[in-house]
Amino acid sequence: MQPTLIEIVAALCALLLPSHFVVVDSYRPPACTWCAGNRGIEYVTPVGVPIVAAESGEVTFVGRVAGVMYVVVRTPNNVLVTHGKLGSAYVRPGDRVGAGFRIGTSSGNLYIGVRKDGVYLDPNGCGVVGKSSQSLVPRAKLLPIHSWRP
């Protein structure tokens, strides 16, 4: 089941994205399920710096996939936020974390991806930018709604 526009906007409005790292590859939705693209945002970071959770929720996965360390957080409204390319992880599955909670360290890169009901979403869609949960700056993105006709 595809998420509705309202679910997408509501799901991302509290996302804490790093503003102090350089974006090296932005979200690029693939043309098809198996097509090339970037299903998240990739940042370059100093090696070993703390990485914090982009959203509050329960840690559902911590581990390596193809040699790359990932931490996945499930939000209360069932959005999965993936933090990847970590150097180390400080959390375990089942841990509860808040946005801005330290979850690991950087390997020199950071990937942030967002999924709702198996659909990848642009993390920039309706997020906030800040260095900590106390310095959040709201950001909005206007989305067209084509289903209404006069």
Secondary structure by P-SEA (a helix, b strand, c coil): ccccaaaaaaacccbbbbccccccccbbbbcccccccccbbbbbbccccbbbbccccccccccccccbbbbbbbcccbbbbbbccccccccccccccccccccbbbccbbbbbbbcccccccccccccccccccbbbbbbbbbbbccccc
